[in-house]
């Protein structure tokens, strides 16, 4: 039975997620292989959460050390536990730290998956342009950047926007072609362009809520049940509004000289 998380006093959170993004095992394995071909020795993970992809890269690149930066103590603690379980404590560091104007880097490999807003104070979509410039500053000239960035697969309708996150607007994201043009303008060449599939999105969104949904079904009268139900129902409705409309691009970027 799924129980209350005794460390927080709240229902369980994200225990069914391996990655905090719509990323399959197959794609993750391919990314690790591609990103370690250049034998990186330093890895910087922006908005790392628990840093699952970074830990896999460190496993595949035994000379590398990595730093994951995030502002979620809970996710960072999970990353530290996972690093310890894999014998990576001496090579993986998880730091609670804002990344706006960070003095970290430059690193041979910079990961920024769903976290470009952590590199810019500009409103969307301008934060993407600023974040790309920051990523160019944070990567070595012979390094790589993996950017996971949202984009519109097609223009959202007004009805769809009204069901998404609060204040959602058509200007919140670019289309994929524009996103690639912005990467080039920021000083990169795209080594590889790929996008999350519908299957990856459905696995991610289902796993995002699954453990809490089970808990709610088993604890309908718990003091936290009402607010948990409202949160789950709201997120599911938002997902149904952006399903098939919002995409996530995984761009492997090479610094241009």
Backbone as numpy.savetxt, mean C-alpha at the origin, in Angstrom:
# Nx Ny Nz CAx CAy CAz Cx Cy Cz
-13.05 -19.69 17.21 -13.89 -18.49 17.21 -13.02 -17.25 17.21
-13.40 -16.25 16.42 -12.67 -15.00 16.38 -13.08 -14.14 17.56
-12.15 -13.71 18.38 -12.45 -12.98 19.60 -11.94 -11.55 19.53
-12.22 -10.79 20.60 -11.71 -9.44 20.72 -10.18 -9.46 20.71
-9.60 -8.48 20.04 -8.15 -8.30 20.09 -7.79 -7.78 21.48
-7.16 -8.62 22.26 -6.88 -8.26 23.65 -5.85 -7.14 23.77
-5.11 -6.85 22.72 -4.12 -5.78 22.80 -4.74 -4.40 22.62
-5.93 -4.34 21.98 -6.56 -3.05 21.72 -7.95 -2.94 22.31
-8.58 -4.06 22.69 -9.95 -4.03 23.16 -10.97 -3.87 22.06
-10.55 -4.01 20.81 -11.43 -3.86 19.66 -11.54 -5.18 18.90
-12.53 -5.28 18.00 -12.62 -6.48 17.16 -11.34 -6.68 16.36
-11.08 -7.90 15.90 -9.83 -8.18 15.17 -9.72 -7.32 13.93
-8.49 -7.05 13.52 -8.25 -6.11 12.43 -7.25 -6.69 11.44
-7.69 -6.90 10.20 -6.83 -7.19 9.05 -6.02 -8.48 9.21
-6.47 -9.41 10.01 -5.70 -10.64 10.21 -5.73 -11.55 8.98
-6.68 -11.34 8.09 -6.78 -12.18 6.89 -6.00 -11.61 5.71
-5.43 -10.42 5.88 -4.66 -9.79 4.81 -3.19 -10.17 4.92
-2.62 -10.61 3.80 -1.17 -10.79 3.72 -0.50 -9.47 3.37
-1.03 -8.79 2.34 -0.55 -7.48 1.92 -1.66 -6.47 2.14
-1.31 -5.24 2.45 -2.32 -4.21 2.63 -2.57 -3.52 1.29
-2.83 -4.30 0.27 -3.12 -3.80 -1.07 -3.63 -4.97 -1.89
-4.28 -4.71 -3.03 -4.76 -5.80 -3.89 -3.60 -6.44 -4.67
-2.85 -7.25 -3.95 -1.62 -7.85 -4.48 -1.66 -9.35 -4.23
-1.64 -10.13 -5.30 -1.71 -11.58 -5.19 -0.33 -12.17 -4.89
-0.32 -13.41 -4.45 0.95 -14.10 -4.22 1.75 -14.21 -5.51
1.06 -14.50 -6.61 1.75 -14.64 -7.90 2.43 -13.33 -8.30
1.70 -12.21 -8.19 2.30 -10.93 -8.57 3.41 -10.56 -7.60
3.21 -10.82 -6.32 4.24 -10.50 -5.33 5.53 -11.24 -5.64
5.43 -12.52 -5.96 6.63 -13.30 -6.29 7.34 -12.73 -7.51
6.57 -12.32 -8.52 7.16 -11.72 -9.72 7.84 -10.40 -9.40
7.20 -9.58 -8.57 7.79 -8.30 -8.19 9.09 -8.50 -7.42
9.09 -9.43 -6.48 10.31 -9.69 -5.71 11.45 -10.09 -6.63
11.16 -10.97 -7.58 12.19 -11.41 -8.53 12.71 -10.23 -9.35
11.82 -9.39 -9.85 12.24 -8.26 -10.68 13.02 -7.23 -9.87
12.53 -6.94 -8.67 13.13 -5.86 -7.88 14.45 -6.24 -7.25
14.75 -7.52 -7.18 16.03 -7.94 -6.60 17.06 -8.28 -7.67
16.71 -8.13 -8.93 17.67 -8.42 -10.01 18.87 -7.49 -9.96
18.66 -6.27 -9.43 19.75 -5.28 -9.39 20.53 -5.36 -8.08
20.25 -6.39 -7.28 20.98 -6.61 -6.01 20.98 -5.38 -5.10
19.81 -4.90 -4.71 19.76 -3.73 -3.83 20.34 -4.06 -2.45
21.00 -3.08 -1.87 21.52 -3.25 -0.50 20.75 -2.40 0.50
19.98 -1.44 0.02 19.17 -0.60 0.90 17.75 -0.53 0.34
16.77 -0.74 1.22 15.36 -0.70 0.83 14.64 0.26 1.75
13.84 1.15 1.16 13.05 2.11 1.93 11.59 1.91 1.55
10.76 1.61 2.55 9.35 1.33 2.33 8.53 2.48 2.92
7.94 3.28 2.04 7.16 4.45 2.44 5.72 4.02 2.72
5.22 4.37 3.91 3.88 3.92 4.28 3.82 2.42 4.33
4.79 1.84 5.01 5.04 0.39 4.92 3.95 -0.46 5.51
3.18 0.06 6.49 2.33 -0.85 7.25 3.19 -1.90 7.91
2.82 -3.16 7.74 3.64 -4.23 8.31 4.71 -4.74 7.35
4.82 -4.12 6.18 5.98 -4.33 5.31 6.19 -5.73 4.78
5.10 -6.42 4.42 5.25 -7.80 3.96 6.11 -7.90 2.71
5.90 -7.02 1.74 6.69 -7.11 0.51 8.15 -6.79 0.80
8.42 -5.81 1.65 9.80 -5.50 2.01 10.49 -6.70 2.65
9.81 -7.38 3.55 10.40 -8.54 4.20 10.72 -9.64 3.19
9.85 -9.83 2.22 10.11 -10.84 1.19 11.31 -10.44 0.32
11.43 -9.15 0.04 12.58 -8.68 -0.73 13.87 -8.90 0.06
13.86 -8.62 1.35 15.05 -8.84 2.18 15.41 -10.32 2.23
14.43 -11.19 2.25 14.70 -12.63 2.22 15.38 -13.03 0.92
14.95 -12.41 -0.18 15.51 -12.75 -1.50 16.82 -12.03 -1.77
17.11 -10.98 -1.03 18.34 -10.20 -1.22 19.09 -10.17 0.11
19.86 -11.20 0.41 20.44 -11.36 1.75 21.45 -10.29 2.15
21.91 -9.46 1.20 22.83 -8.37 1.55 22.09 -7.07 1.87
20.78 -7.07 1.70 20.02 -5.83 1.83 19.52 -5.61 3.25
19.40 -4.33 3.60 18.74 -3.90 4.83 17.59 -2.99 4.45
16.52 -3.05 5.24 15.34 -2.27 4.90 14.79 -1.50 6.08
14.18 -0.36 5.77 13.50 0.47 6.76 12.07 0.70 6.29
11.11 0.35 7.13 9.71 0.62 6.86 9.24 1.79 7.70
8.64 2.80 7.06 8.17 3.99 7.74 6.65 4.06 7.67
6.03 4.26 8.82 4.57 4.35 8.85 4.18 5.09 10.12
2.91 5.48 10.22 2.44 6.16 11.42 1.47 5.30 12.22
1.32 4.02 11.84 0.44 3.12 12.57 1.25 2.23 13.50
1.22 2.47 14.81 1.98 1.62 15.73 1.57 0.15 15.65
0.29 -0.10 15.43 -0.20 -1.46 15.37 0.38 -2.22 14.18
0.38 -1.58 13.02 0.94 -2.23 11.83 2.45 -2.40 11.95
3.12 -1.41 12.48 4.58 -1.51 12.66 4.94 -2.64 13.61
4.16 -2.79 14.67 4.42 -3.89 15.61 4.25 -5.24 14.93
3.26 -5.34 14.06 3.06 -6.58 13.30 4.27 -6.85 12.40
4.79 -5.80 11.78 5.97 -5.96 10.94 7.17 -6.45 11.74
7.36 -5.90 12.94 8.48 -6.33 13.78 8.34 -7.79 14.19
7.12 -8.19 14.52 6.89 -9.60 14.88 7.20 -10.51 13.70
6.75 -10.12 12.51 7.01 -10.94 11.33 8.50 -11.00 11.00
9.19 -9.87 11.17 10.63 -9.86 10.92 11.34 -10.79 11.89
10.94 -10.76 13.13 11.57 -11.64 14.14 11.32 -13.10 13.81
10.11 -13.43 13.40 9.76 -14.81 13.08 10.57 -15.33 11.90
11.02 -14.45 11.02 11.78 -14.85 9.82 13.28 -14.64 9.97
13.71 -14.28 11.15 15.13 -14.08 11.38 15.68 -12.85 10.68
14.85 -11.82 10.53 15.26 -10.62 9.79 15.39 -9.39 10.68
15.33 -9.58 11.98 15.35 -8.44 12.89 16.57 -7.56 12.69
17.72 -8.17 12.39 18.96 -7.40 12.23 19.02 -6.67 10.89
18.08 -6.96 9.99 18.12 -6.31 8.67 16.85 -5.52 8.36
15.84 -5.64 9.19 14.57 -4.94 8.94 14.22 -4.07 10.14
14.02 -2.78 9.87 13.67 -1.83 10.92 12.32 -1.20 10.57
11.46 -1.11 11.57 10.15 -0.48 11.38 10.06 0.73 12.31
9.85 1.90 11.71 9.94 3.16 12.44 8.64 3.94 12.32
8.12 4.39 13.44 6.94 5.25 13.43 7.39 6.67 13.12
7.08 7.10 11.90 7.66 8.36 11.43 6.87 8.88 10.24
6.60 10.17 10.22 6.02 10.80 9.05 7.06 10.85 7.93
6.60 10.73 6.70 7.54 10.74 5.58 7.50 12.04 4.79
6.73 13.02 5.24 6.71 14.32 4.57 8.09 14.96 4.73
8.76 15.20 3.60 10.09 15.80 3.63 11.13 14.95 4.33
10.98 13.65 4.30 11.88 12.75 5.03 13.33 12.92 4.59
14.22 12.77 5.56 15.65 12.82 5.28 16.23 11.43 5.03
15.37 10.43 5.03 15.83 9.07 4.73 16.29 8.98 3.27
17.10 7.94 2.99 17.53 7.72 1.63 18.75 8.57 1.28
19.20 8.47 0.03 18.59 7.67 -1.03 18.84 6.17 -0.84
17.90 5.37 -1.32 17.97 3.93 -1.21 18.00 3.30 -2.59
18.53 2.09 -2.64 18.60 1.37 -3.92 17.22 0.97 -4.41
16.32 0.72 -3.47 14.96 0.32 -3.82 14.00 1.05 -2.90
13.05 1.76 -3.50 12.04 2.48 -2.73 10.67 1.90 -3.07
9.95 1.50 -2.05 8.59 0.98 -2.21 7.61 2.04 -1.72
6.58 2.29 -2.50 5.53 3.23 -2.10 4.22 2.72 -2.69
3.55 1.87 -1.94 2.35 1.20 -2.45 1.13 1.75 -1.74
0.33 2.47 -2.49 -0.87 3.08 -1.92 -0.56 4.12 -0.88
0.60 4.75 -0.96 1.02 5.68 0.10 1.61 6.96 -0.45
1.32 7.33 -1.68 1.90 8.55 -2.24 1.48 9.78 -1.45
0.29 9.72 -0.82 -0.17 10.85 -0.02 0.73 11.09 1.19
1.53 10.09 1.56 2.44 10.24 2.70 3.69 11.04 2.34
3.84 11.40 1.06 5.01 12.15 0.62 4.67 13.58 0.22
3.43 13.98 0.39 3.03 15.30 -0.10 1.90 15.86 0.75
1.89 17.16 0.91 0.78 17.83 1.59 -0.22 18.40 0.60
0.03 18.22 -0.70 -0.87 18.76 -1.72 -2.15 17.95 -1.77
-3.27 18.55 -2.16 -4.52 17.80 -2.31 -4.46 16.92 -3.54
-5.32 15.88 -3.60 -5.35 15.06 -4.80 -5.88 15.89 -5.97
-5.45 15.60 -7.21 -4.43 14.59 -7.53 -3.00 15.14 -7.54
-2.84 16.42 -7.15 -1.51 17.03 -7.23 -0.49 16.32 -6.34
-0.98 15.65 -5.29 -0.03 14.95 -4.42 0.75 13.89 -5.19
0.14 13.32 -6.24 0.84 12.30 -7.02 2.07 12.89 -7.71
1.91 14.09 -8.29 3.04 14.74 -8.95 4.15 15.05 -7.96
3.78 15.59 -6.81 4.78 15.88 -5.77 5.45 14.61 -5.28
4.65 13.56 -5.08 5.20 12.30 -4.57 6.20 11.71 -5.55
5.93 11.79 -6.82 6.87 11.27 -7.82 8.20 12.02 -7.78
8.13 13.33 -7.59 9.38 14.09 -7.46 10.15 13.68 -6.21
9.43 13.45 -5.12 10.06 13.00 -3.90 10.68 11.61 -4.07
9.99 10.73 -4.75 10.51 9.39 -4.97 11.80 9.43 -5.80
11.86 10.36 -6.76 13.10 10.48 -7.54 14.25 10.93 -6.63
13.95 11.77 -5.66 14.98 12.23 -4.72 15.42 11.11 -3.78
14.51 10.20 -3.48 14.77 9.18 -2.47 15.44 7.92 -3.01
15.57 7.82 -4.34 16.15 6.61 -4.93 17.52 6.92 -5.52
18.43 5.95 -5.43 19.74 6.13 -6.03 19.63 6.10 -7.56
20.64 6.63 -8.23 20.57 6.74 -9.69 20.48 5.39 -10.38
21.01 4.36 -9.75 20.95 3.02 -10.35 19.88 2.14 -9.71
18.98 2.76 -8.94 18.00 2.00 -8.19 16.69 1.79 -8.92
15.69 1.44 -8.14 14.35 1.21 -8.66 13.34 1.75 -7.66
12.20 2.16 -8.20 11.05 2.53 -7.38 9.89 1.63 -7.78
9.20 1.09 -6.78 7.93 0.43 -7.04 6.83 1.33 -6.50
6.06 1.90 -7.40 4.96 2.77 -7.02 3.64 2.04 -7.25
2.86 1.91 -6.19 1.50 1.41 -6.31 0.55 2.58 -6.18
-0.10 2.95 -7.26 -0.88 4.20 -7.27 -2.26 3.98 -7.87
-3.27 4.58 -7.24 -4.62 4.49 -7.77 -4.78 5.26 -9.06
-5.69 4.80 -9.90 -6.02 5.50 -11.15 -7.45 5.13 -11.51
-8.07 5.98 -12.32 -9.42 5.67 -12.80 -9.31 4.75 -14.01
-9.97 3.61 -13.92 -10.03 2.72 -15.08 -10.96 3.28 -16.15
-11.92 4.06 -15.72 -12.79 4.85 -16.60 -13.32 5.99 -15.76
-13.81 7.05 -16.40 -14.33 8.17 -15.59 -15.51 7.72 -14.73
-15.48 7.99 -13.45 -16.60 7.60 -12.58 -17.82 8.48 -12.83
-18.99 7.90 -12.68 -20.22 8.67 -12.83 -20.49 9.43 -11.53
-21.32 10.47 -11.60 -21.69 11.18 -10.36 -22.30 10.25 -9.32
-23.10 9.30 -9.74 -23.71 8.37 -8.78 -22.65 7.50 -8.12
-21.67 7.06 -8.90 -20.60 6.25 -8.32 -19.78 7.06 -7.33
-19.45 8.29 -7.71 -18.67 9.14 -6.82 -19.39 9.39 -5.49
-20.69 9.55 -5.56 -21.45 9.85 -4.34 -21.42 8.69 -3.36
-21.11 7.48 -3.84 -21.07 6.32 -2.96 -19.68 5.96 -2.49
-18.66 6.67 -2.96 -17.29 6.36 -2.59 -16.92 7.04 -1.28
-15.64 7.29 -1.06 -15.18 7.93 0.17 -15.76 9.35 0.24
-15.86 9.92 1.46 -16.40 11.26 1.61 -15.66 12.29 0.76
-16.41 13.06 0.00 -15.82 14.09 -0.84 -15.18 13.58 -2.10
-15.45 12.34 -2.49 -14.84 11.77 -3.70 -15.16 12.63 -4.91
-14.14 12.85 -5.75 -14.30 13.67 -6.94 -13.57 13.04 -8.10
-14.01 13.36 -9.30 -13.38 12.81 -10.50 -11.92 13.24 -10.60
-11.57 14.32 -9.94 -10.18 14.82 -9.97 -9.28 14.14 -8.94
-9.80 13.20 -8.19 -8.99 12.54 -7.16 -7.87 11.69 -7.75
-8.08 11.19 -8.97 -7.08 10.34 -9.61 -6.94 10.70 -11.07
-5.80 10.30 -11.65 -5.58 10.40 -13.08 -5.95 9.08 -13.74
-5.95 9.06 -15.07 -6.03 7.78 -15.76 -4.61 7.21 -15.87
-4.51 5.97 -16.32 -3.21 5.30 -16.32 -2.21 5.97 -17.24
-2.65 6.39 -18.42 -1.74 7.03 -19.37 -1.15 8.30 -18.77
-1.99 9.10 -18.12 -1.51 10.34 -17.50 -0.55 10.03 -16.36
-0.86 9.01 -15.58 0.01 8.62 -14.47 1.40 8.27 -14.99
1.48 7.54 -16.08 2.77 7.19 -16.67 3.49 8.43 -17.20
2.76 9.32 -17.81 3.38 10.57 -18.29 3.96 11.37 -17.13
3.26 11.40 -16.01 3.76 12.13 -14.84 5.03 11.49 -14.29
5.10 10.16 -14.32 6.31 9.48 -13.87 7.51 9.83 -14.75
7.29 9.89 -16.04 8.36 10.26 -16.96 8.78 11.71 -16.71
7.81 12.60 -16.53 8.13 14.01 -16.29 8.89 14.21 -14.98
8.70 13.29 -14.03 9.40 13.41 -12.74 10.81 12.83 -12.76
11.21 12.27 -13.90 12.58 11.78 -14.02 12.72 10.28 -14.00
11.67 9.57 -14.42 11.72 8.11 -14.47 11.43 7.60 -15.88
11.83 6.35 -16.11 11.35 5.58 -17.24 10.65 4.35 -16.68
9.49 3.99 -17.24 8.75 2.85 -16.71 9.32 1.53 -17.22
9.95 0.79 -16.31 10.46 -0.53 -16.68 9.31 -1.52 -16.87
8.32 -1.41 -16.01 7.22 -2.38 -16.08 5.94 -1.71 -15.61
4.86 -1.96 -16.34 3.55 -1.42 -15.98 2.57 -2.56 -15.85
1.94 -2.65 -14.69 0.94 -3.69 -14.47 -0.12 -3.15 -13.53
-1.30 -3.75 -13.57 -2.40 -3.25 -12.77 -3.09 -4.41 -12.04
-3.61 -4.11 -10.87 -4.31 -5.13 -10.08 -5.53 -5.63 -10.84
-5.73 -6.92 -10.80 -6.88 -7.53 -11.47 -8.11 -7.46 -10.57
-9.27 -7.73 -11.15 -10.50 -7.76 -10.36 -10.41 -8.83 -9.28
-9.81 -9.98 -9.61 -9.64 -11.03 -8.60 -8.81 -10.54 -7.42
-7.73 -9.80 -7.71 -6.89 -9.28 -6.62 -7.67 -8.28 -5.76
-8.45 -7.42 -6.42 -9.26 -6.47 -5.68 -10.27 -7.19 -4.79
-10.93 -8.21 -5.33 -11.97 -8.90 -4.55 -11.36 -9.65 -3.38
-10.19 -10.24 -3.58 -9.53 -10.92 -2.47 -9.13 -9.91 -1.40
-8.60 -8.77 -1.82 -8.19 -7.75 -0.87 -9.37 -7.19 -0.08
-10.41 -6.79 -0.79 -11.54 -6.16 -0.11 -12.28 -7.16 0.79
-12.38 -8.40 0.36 -13.02 -9.41 1.21 -12.18 -9.67 2.46
-10.88 -9.85 2.27 -10.00 -10.12 3.41 -9.91 -8.91 4.32
-10.07 -7.71 3.77 -10.00 -6.48 4.57 -11.03 -6.50 5.70
-12.18 -7.13 5.43 -13.26 -7.10 6.40 -13.59 -8.47 7.00
-13.04 -9.52 6.46 -13.52 -10.87 6.79 -13.46 -11.20 8.27
-12.31 -10.94 8.92 -12.20 -11.33 10.32 -13.19 -10.56 11.20
-13.41 -9.28 10.86 -14.34 -8.48 11.64 -15.79 -8.87 11.35
-16.08 -9.25 10.11 -17.42 -9.72 9.77 -17.76 -10.99 10.57
-16.80 -11.91 10.66 -17.03 -13.13 11.42 -17.27 -12.79 12.90
-16.43 -11.90 13.42 -16.60 -11.50 14.82 -17.98 -10.90 15.06
-18.43 -10.02 14.15 -19.73 -9.37 14.31 -20.86 -10.39 14.26
-20.76 -11.36 13.36 -21.80 -12.39 13.27 -21.90 -13.19 14.56
-20.78 -13.35 15.24 -20.75 -14.15 16.46 -21.00 -13.33 17.72
-20.92 -12.00 17.63 -21.07 -11.13 18.80 -22.05 -9.99 18.51
-23.29 -10.29 18.11 -24.23 -9.23 17.71 -24.63 -8.30 18.85
-24.46 -8.74 20.09 -24.89 -7.93 21.23 -23.72 -7.30 21.98
-22.54 -7.42 21.43 -21.37 -6.83 22.09 -21.50 -5.31 22.09
-20.95 -4.62 23.12 -21.03 -3.15 23.15 -20.45 -2.47 21.92
-19.51 -3.12 21.24 -18.90 -2.53 20.04 -19.59 -2.97 18.75
-20.64 -3.77 18.86 -21.26 -4.35 17.66 -21.88 -3.29 16.76
-22.59 -2.33 17.33 -23.31 -1.36 16.51 -22.35 -0.52 15.67
-21.29 0.01 16.30 -20.35 0.84 15.54 -19.56 0.01 14.54
-19.28 -1.25 14.90 -18.57 -2.14 13.98 -19.43 -2.43 12.76
-20.73 -2.70 12.99 -21.65 -2.98 11.88 -21.74 -1.78 10.94
-21.85 -0.59 11.51 -21.95 0.62 10.69 -20.70 0.80 9.84
-19.53 0.57 10.44 -18.27 0.73 9.72 -18.14 -0.29 8.59
-18.48 -1.54 8.87 -18.38 -2.58 7.84 -19.35 -2.33 6.69
-20.58 -1.96 7.04 -21.58 -1.72 5.99 -21.20 -0.51 5.14
-20.64 0.52 5.78 -20.22 1.71 5.03 -19.09 1.37 4.07
-18.10 0.62 4.54 -16.98 0.30 3.66 -17.42 -0.60 2.51
-18.30 -1.57 2.79 -18.76 -2.45 1.72 -19.50 -1.66 0.65
-20.33 -0.69 1.07 -21.06 0.14 0.11 -20.09 0.97 -0.73
-19.04 1.49 -0.10 -18.04 2.26 -0.84 -17.34 1.38 -1.86
-16.97 0.18 -1.45 -16.31 -0.76 -2.36 -17.21 -1.04 -3.57
-18.47 -1.27 -3.35 -19.38 -1.56 -4.46 -19.47 -0.37 -5.41
-19.20 0.85 -4.91 -19.24 2.03 -5.77 -17.97 2.17 -6.60
-16.80 1.80 -6.05 -15.57 1.95 -6.84 -15.11 0.65 -7.48
-15.81 -0.45 -7.23 -15.45 -1.74 -7.84 -15.51 -1.63 -9.37
-14.39 -1.95 -10.02 -14.32 -1.89 -11.47 -14.08 -0.49 -12.01
-14.03 0.51 -11.13 -13.81 1.90 -11.56 -12.42 2.37 -11.11
-12.12 2.13 -9.83 -10.81 2.49 -9.30 -9.83 1.35 -9.55
-8.71 1.66 -10.16 -7.66 0.68 -10.38 -6.45 0.97 -9.51
-5.55 0.02 -9.46 -4.26 0.24 -8.78 -3.15 -0.20 -9.74
-2.28 0.73 -10.08 -1.15 0.43 -10.95 0.06 0.11 -10.11
0.81 -0.91 -10.50 2.11 -1.21 -9.93 3.14 -0.85 -10.99
3.83 0.26 -10.76 4.81 0.76 -11.73 6.22 0.54 -11.21
7.01 -0.22 -11.95 8.43 -0.36 -11.64 9.16 0.71 -12.43
9.76 1.66 -11.71 10.32 2.86 -12.34 11.83 2.89 -12.22
12.48 3.27 -13.32 13.93 3.39 -13.39 14.31 4.86 -13.42
15.19 5.32 -12.54 15.61 6.72 -12.60 16.29 7.04 -13.93
15.87 8.12 -14.54 16.51 8.58 -15.78 17.63 9.55 -15.42
18.73 9.45 -16.15 19.88 10.33 -15.87 19.88 11.53 -16.80
